[in-house]
Amino acid sequence: MGKAIGDNFTKAGNTVHYLDSKTPRTSLGDIVVLAVPYPAVSDIIEQYKDELKEKIVVDITNPVDFTTFDDLVVPADSSAAALIAEKLPDSSVVKGFNTTFASTLVTKKVANATQTTVLFAGDDVEAKKTLKNALDGSGLAVLDAGGLKRARELESIGFLQISLAGAEKITWGGGFALYE
């Protein structure tokens, strides 16, 4: 997911840097995409909390219980993005990219049929505008899904897609598409 997302930002004319657990600490860009499994997020926040201040932090996680593939591991009245926002009160947390599979970000098509749409949810309207502008020219459609409370629904959609693909009822190049 990280490479697929990064390639879209690059295609839109942005400079992208990738960090992993072995990368020396460097200063972070204005937009930080947490392209990691949900269980890794807490350690990243702990390690980079000061560096994440005043940044747009994009949470792409789907907090799926991967031992059962039968539930989300966050409270039903919350979301991974909301929990991250609580830990990063000086950052603009936006949920995004979690309702797309990597292959649909690469091909820009869902099931080779319709344009891939990236949904964003967050309370900082300017942060969402910045993300949309940063993806202009990428070939992706971008849609503001509303406030951060909408992250619950985005995570449920992501969970459903993962469940369907994991059960081989759809392909990893499939998923949900939006038509206007």
C-alpha positions as CSV (number, residue, x, y, z in Angstrom):
1,M,0.0,0.0,0.0
2,G,2.8,2.4,0.9
3,K,4.4,2.2,-2.6
4,A,1.0,2.4,-4.4
5,I,0.0,5.5,-2.4
6,G,3.4,7.1,-2.7
7,D,3.5,6.5,-6.5
8,N,0.2,8.4,-6.8
9,F,1.6,11.4,-4.8
10,T,4.7,11.3,-7.0
11,K,2.6,11.1,-10.2
12,A,0.8,14.2,-9.0
13,G,4.2,16.1,-8.7
14,N,5.0,15.6,-5.1
15,T,8.3,14.5,-3.5
16,V,7.8,11.3,-1.5
17,H,10.1,9.8,1.1
18,Y,9.6,6.3,2.5
19,L,10.5,5.5,6.1
20,D,10.7,2.1,7.7
21,S,11.9,0.7,11.0
22,K,15.5,0.7,9.7
23,T,15.5,4.2,8.3
24,P,17.5,6.8,10.3
25,R,15.3,9.5,11.9
26,T,14.8,12.4,9.6
27,S,12.4,15.3,9.4
28,L,9.0,14.4,8.1
29,G,7.1,16.1,5.3
30,D,3.9,18.0,5.7
31,I,1.8,14.9,4.9
32,V,2.6,11.7,6.7
33,V,0.9,8.5,5.5
34,L,0.8,5.7,8.1
35,A,0.9,2.8,5.6
36,V,1.4,0.2,8.3
37,P,-0.8,-2.5,10.0
38,Y,-2.9,-1.0,12.7
39,P,-1.0,-2.8,15.6
40,A,2.2,-0.9,14.5
41,V,0.6,2.6,14.9
42,S,1.0,3.0,18.6
43,D,4.8,2.5,18.5
44,I,5.1,4.9,15.6
45,I,3.2,7.5,17.4
46,E,5.2,7.0,20.5
47,Q,8.5,7.3,18.6
48,Y,7.5,10.3,16.3
49,K,4.9,12.2,18.4
50,D,6.9,15.4,18.4
51,E,7.7,15.2,14.7
52,L,4.0,14.6,13.9
53,K,2.9,17.9,15.5
54,E,1.3,20.2,12.9
55,K,1.4,17.5,10.2
56,I,-1.4,16.0,8.2
57,V,-1.4,12.3,9.4
58,V,-3.2,10.0,7.0
59,D,-4.4,6.8,8.7
60,I,-4.9,4.1,6.1
61,T,-5.4,1.2,8.6
62,N,-8.2,-1.2,8.8
63,P,-8.2,-2.4,12.4
64,V,-9.2,-5.9,11.5
65,D,-8.8,-8.7,14.0
66,F,-6.5,-10.7,11.7
67,T,-6.6,-13.8,13.9
68,T,-10.3,-14.3,13.1
69,F,-11.1,-11.9,10.2
70,D,-14.4,-11.6,12.1
71,D,-14.3,-8.2,13.8
72,L,-12.7,-4.9,14.2
73,V,-10.4,-4.4,17.2
74,V,-11.6,-0.8,18.1
75,P,-14.7,0.1,20.0
76,A,-17.9,0.0,17.9
77,D,-18.6,3.7,18.6
78,S,-15.1,4.8,17.5
79,S,-12.4,4.1,14.9
80,A,-8.7,3.6,14.5
81,A,-8.5,7.2,13.1
82,A,-10.3,8.6,16.1
83,L,-8.0,6.8,18.5
84,I,-5.0,8.1,16.6
85,A,-6.4,11.6,16.7
86,E,-6.7,11.4,20.5
87,K,-3.0,10.5,20.7
88,L,-2.0,13.2,18.3
89,P,-4.0,16.3,19.3
90,D,-1.6,18.7,17.6
91,S,-1.9,16.9,14.2
92,S,-4.6,16.8,11.6
93,V,-5.6,13.2,11.4
94,V,-7.4,12.1,8.2
95,K,-8.7,8.7,7.4
96,G,-8.0,7.7,3.8
97,F,-7.0,5.0,1.3
98,N,-8.4,2.3,3.5
99,T,-11.3,1.5,1.2
100,T,-9.0,0.8,-1.8
101,F,-6.7,-2.1,-2.5
102,A,-3.2,-1.5,-3.6
103,S,-3.9,-2.9,-7.1
104,T,-6.7,-0.4,-7.6
105,L,-4.4,2.5,-6.7
106,V,-1.9,1.2,-9.3
107,T,-4.4,0.7,-12.1
108,K,-6.6,3.6,-11.1
109,K,-9.5,1.3,-11.7
110,V,-11.8,-0.9,-9.6
111,A,-12.3,-4.3,-11.3
112,N,-10.8,-2.7,-14.4
113,A,-14.2,-1.0,-14.8
114,T,-14.4,2.4,-13.1
115,Q,-12.1,5.0,-11.7
116,T,-10.7,4.4,-8.2
117,T,-12.1,6.8,-5.6
118,V,-10.1,7.6,-2.5
119,L,-12.4,8.6,0.4
120,F,-11.1,11.0,3.1
121,A,-12.7,11.6,6.5
122,G,-11.4,14.2,8.9
123,D,-12.4,17.3,10.9
124,D,-9.7,19.6,9.4
125,V,-11.3,20.8,6.1
126,E,-8.0,22.4,5.0
127,A,-6.1,19.2,5.6
128,K,-8.5,17.4,3.3
129,K,-8.2,20.1,0.7
130,T,-4.4,19.8,0.9
131,L,-4.6,16.1,0.4
132,K,-7.0,16.5,-2.6
133,N,-4.7,19.1,-4.2
134,A,-1.7,16.9,-3.5
135,L,-3.4,14.1,-5.5
136,D,-4.5,16.2,-8.4
137,G,-3.0,14.7,-11.5
138,S,-2.6,11.2,-10.0
139,G,-5.6,9.7,-11.9
140,L,-7.5,9.0,-8.8
141,A,-10.8,10.5,-7.8
142,V,-10.9,12.0,-4.3
143,L,-14.0,12.5,-2.3
144,D,-14.5,14.2,1.1
145,A,-16.6,11.7,3.1
146,G,-17.1,14.1,6.0
147,G,-15.9,14.5,9.5
148,L,-13.6,12.2,11.4
149,K,-16.7,10.4,12.8
150,R,-17.2,9.0,9.3
151,A,-14.0,7.0,9.7
152,R,-16.1,4.3,11.4
153,E,-18.0,3.7,8.2
154,L,-14.9,3.8,6.1
155,E,-13.2,1.2,8.3
156,S,-16.4,-0.9,8.1
157,I,-16.3,-0.7,4.3
158,G,-12.6,-1.6,4.3
159,F,-13.2,-4.5,6.6
160,L,-16.0,-5.8,4.4
161,Q,-13.8,-5.6,1.3
162,I,-10.9,-7.4,3.0
163,S,-13.4,-10.1,4.2
164,L,-14.8,-10.6,0.7
165,A,-11.4,-10.7,-0.9
166,G,-10.0,-13.0,1.8
167,A,-12.9,-15.4,1.2
168,E,-12.2,-15.1,-2.6
169,K,-15.7,-13.7,-3.3
170,I,-14.0,-10.7,-5.0
171,T,-10.5,-10.2,-6.3
172,W,-7.9,-8.0,-4.7
173,G,-8.4,-5.8,-7.8
174,G,-12.0,-5.5,-7.1
175,G,-13.9,-3.6,-4.4
176,F,-16.5,-0.9,-4.2
177,A,-16.8,1.9,-6.7
178,L,-18.6,5.3,-6.7
179,Y,-20.5,6.6,-9.6
180,E,-21.7,10.2,-9.8
